[in-house]
Amino acid sequence: MKIPLIILLLFVSISLILISCNQQTETYTTNPLISENNTPFNVPLFEKIMAKHYIPAFEKGIEEGRMDIEQIVSNNENPTFANTVEAYDRASKLLFKAMMVFTAQASANTDDSLMAIQMKISPMFAGFMDEVLLNGDFFKG
């Protein structure tokens, strides 16, 4: 019995889509840069961090950072040290954690995959910092 080529192609396509969706979910739940580390001082688990973990951590970190900054900007209370400076200090924690781990790894033990990641995340990080530092609403008094 021969299976028509179109059915076979459809089956393979659906299988690949399901596998890729599962891998993305798995990356977010098992990514040691995104998940909490049950270590003293929350030190990252360097032995578990792989190159594939950096981009999702940066993307999620930028997303969370934008939300953090938006909360500060949209706060209608009078600016205080607590609701501006301290809030800014707490903002973008995941992004800065991922950046510190990445730069430490890339400077100590780089390879082609880390250099390729660096070429991708550098403009992402710079763009996010521009969004924050050039946000006129953020600096209104």
C-alpha positions in Angstrom: 0.0 0.0 0.0 1.5 3.3 -1.0 0.8 6.5 0.9 0.2 9.5 -1.3 3.0 12.0 -1.2 0.7 14.8 -0.2 -0.4 13.0 2.9 3.1 12.1 3.8 4.2 15.7 3.4 1.3 16.9 5.5 2.1 14.4 8.3 5.8 15.4 8.3 4.9 19.2 8.4 2.5 18.8 11.3 5.0 16.7 13.2 7.7 19.3 12.8 5.4 22.1 13.9 4.4 20.2 17.0 8.0 19.4 17.8 9.1 23.0 17.5 6.2 24.2 19.7 7.2 21.7 22.3 10.9 22.7 22.2 10.0 26.4 22.7 7.9 25.6 25.8 10.6 23.4 27.1 13.2 26.1 26.6 11.2 28.5 28.8 10.6 26.0 31.6 14.0 24.5 31.7 16.2 27.5 30.8 18.6 28.0 33.8 18.8 31.7 33.0 15.1 32.2 33.3 14.2 29.8 36.1 15.1 30.5 39.7 18.3 28.8 40.9 18.1 27.1 44.2 21.7 27.9 44.9 23.4 30.0 47.6 22.9 33.6 46.6 20.9 32.5 43.5 24.2 31.9 41.6 23.4 30.7 38.0 24.0 27.1 37.2 26.8 27.6 34.7 27.1 23.9 34.1 23.6 23.7 32.7 23.6 26.9 30.6 23.9 26.2 26.9 24.1 28.6 24.0 20.5 28.0 23.1 19.4 29.5 26.4 20.7 33.0 25.9 18.4 34.3 23.1 15.1 33.3 24.9 16.5 34.8 28.2 17.3 38.1 26.4 13.9 38.2 24.7 12.0 37.5 27.9 14.2 39.9 29.8 13.5 42.7 27.4 9.8 41.9 27.5 9.8 42.1 31.3 12.0 45.2 31.3 9.6 47.0 29.1 6.8 46.2 31.5 8.9 47.3 34.4 9.7 50.6 32.8 6.0 51.1 31.7 4.9 50.6 35.4 7.3 53.4 36.5 6.3 55.7 33.7 2.6 55.2 34.2 2.7 55.6 37.9 0.5 58.7 38.7 1.8 59.2 42.2 4.3 62.0 42.9 7.8 60.7 42.2 9.7 59.4 45.2 13.0 57.6 45.7 11.0 54.4 46.2 8.7 54.6 43.2 11.3 55.8 40.8 15.0 55.1 41.7 14.3 51.9 43.6 11.8 50.7 41.0 14.3 51.4 38.3 17.0 49.5 40.2 14.6 46.4 40.4 13.6 46.7 36.7 15.0 44.4 34.1 16.5 41.9 36.5 16.3 39.0 34.1 17.9 40.9 31.3 20.8 42.1 33.3 21.3 38.6 34.8 21.4 37.1 31.3 23.8 39.9 30.1 26.2 39.4 33.0 26.3 35.6 32.6 26.6 35.9 28.8 29.4 38.5 28.9 31.3 36.5 31.6 31.0 33.3 29.5 31.8 35.0 26.2 34.9 36.7 27.5 36.2 33.6 29.3 35.4 30.8 27.0 34.0 32.1 23.7 33.4 30.1 20.5 31.6 30.6 17.2 28.1 30.0 18.6 28.6 32.6 21.4 30.1 35.1 18.9 27.0 34.6 16.7 24.7 35.1 19.7 26.7 38.3 20.7 26.1 39.7 17.2 22.3 39.2 17.7 21.9 40.3 21.3 24.1 43.4 21.2 21.7 45.4 19.1 18.7 44.0 21.1 20.3 45.1 24.3 21.3 48.5 22.9 17.9 49.1 21.5 16.2 48.3 24.8 18.6 50.7 26.6 17.8 53.4 24.1 14.1 52.9 24.7 14.7 53.5 28.4 17.3 56.2 28.3 15.5 58.2 25.5 12.0 57.8 27.0 11.0 61.4 27.7 8.1 60.2 30.0 10.6 58.3 32.1 12.4 61.5 33.0 9.5 63.9 33.6 9.5 65.3 37.1 
